Amino acid sequence: MSTARTFAPSFLWGSATAAYQIEGGVAEGGRGPSIWDTFSHTPGRTLDGDTGDVADDHFHLWRQDVAEMKRLGLGAYRFSISWPRVQPGGSGDFNADGIAFYSNLVDELIGAGIAPVVTLYHWDLPQELEDAGGWTNRDTAYRFAEYAAKMAHELGSRVSVWTTFNEPWCAAYLGYGSGVHAPGRTNGADALAAVHHLNLAHGLAGRAIREVLGDDTKLSITLNLHVTRPDDPTSAADLEAVRRIDDVGNGAFLGPLLDGAYPATLFADTAHVSDWSFVLDGDLDLIRVPLDVLGVNYYSTGRVRHFSGEGERSQADGHRDSDASPWVGVDDVEFLPQPGPYTEMGWNIEAPGLTELLVSLHAAYPDQPLMITENGAAFDDSVAPDGRIHDAGRVAYLHDHLEAVGVAIDAGVDVRGYFVWSLLDNFEWAYGYSKRFGIIRVDYDTLTRTWKDSAYWYRELLRTRTLPAIESAPTLS
Ligand code: PNW
């Protein structure tokens, strides 16, 4: 039995979305094509050939969506800017209509008392830049910094937090390694080059934003950090497997962003894939900019063991099947199925993993404020005969993970806020519309928005700032 828990008045409560997942309007208002338009329109890339052409039609329904947020009582809204909407080719001319769309959205949010938390890149690279090499091309990092500076200039101090990237891990390893995300390339060396150029782009953009807006501006990046357990904690080989996944998955970003260096072991582990000659003198100084807050996306955990090379290797790492692995250079590690329960994504539910992650981040970076920029769950949310959506599984998931955040706060971790993924059901990348993460249901035929029980639950939580007690308190492992 847990007891009720009240969060501090300064704790930021929000919900999150991403441009390509909700906007639609892909050929409207002067928007250029992105790698996700190309990818989703390529047969076989997304489930049932789903695309973001219409999505939630947020491009037209944005005022209504902000009204829903206001009804929910959100303190903040995390959304992403579609780069090709504001700069169709990724370099050169900007598109005034595209910029106006986001400027109006920001004004509407502020008018509703909601703090805009902006992400500059949630995976929708302008196609023209991909044609020139995408994130394997160092030049893309400089183009990104120009785009960032322009947006800082246009939206200015109306934006509460500027986030450069959402999950560069996905952009690099799923986009260029396993190929299950756009641009769908499967080359380990390219994926590592993408990792570095995304890091570099973060540093260049962070500096550019600070130059435009001054030191008061709040700068951030959001990472999906991997909580990975050894199958046998007494096995040195399994612990080594965890270390390798940790380096490729977490250290490749945390290292340069917060420590000013890549883990030396990462270079050694991936030497057979890449010589990392794309890391130039001075890059690491450019990448490390003080982060006002580090965004943490958390959904699930992983379990690995050393793979001896014999028999079939299990790859139950929660990623959609691909012959190529996103774990570049890590050939002797096996991902094992986790015990349930699971969400519809097949991801295991393990709230204490979030406490663990936050506590370990705080131990490594004691002065670094943190924020949960995504947490949520896909469930089959059918509409009940009473017309409501009784998503008890999602309510339990959100409750237990907020409890896990509370436990971390009690342990001294500086967590500034929490954003539910997602405000609306939306285009779940390679899974198309088959997975629903929203606290608000979207009927894809009528585009009608309907609050699920979780939305009513979240509204009450935001009103009281108090997480009610539940019968089965999550236990810390
Ligand atoms: C995040 N993985 O994606 C994204 O930021 C969202 O756009 C997305 O809708 C949400 O989580 C739910 O999937 C991820 O394979 C996609 O580890 C894949 C992974 C992690 C996060």
Boltz pocket constraint, residues with backbone or C-beta under 6 A from the ligand:
constraints:
  - pocket:
      binder: B
      contacts: [[A, 18], [A, 21], [A, 166], [A, 167], [A, 170], [A, 224], [A, 297], [A, 317], [A, 318], [A, 319], [A, 374], [A, 421], [A, 427], [A, 428], [A, 437]]
      max_distance: 6.0
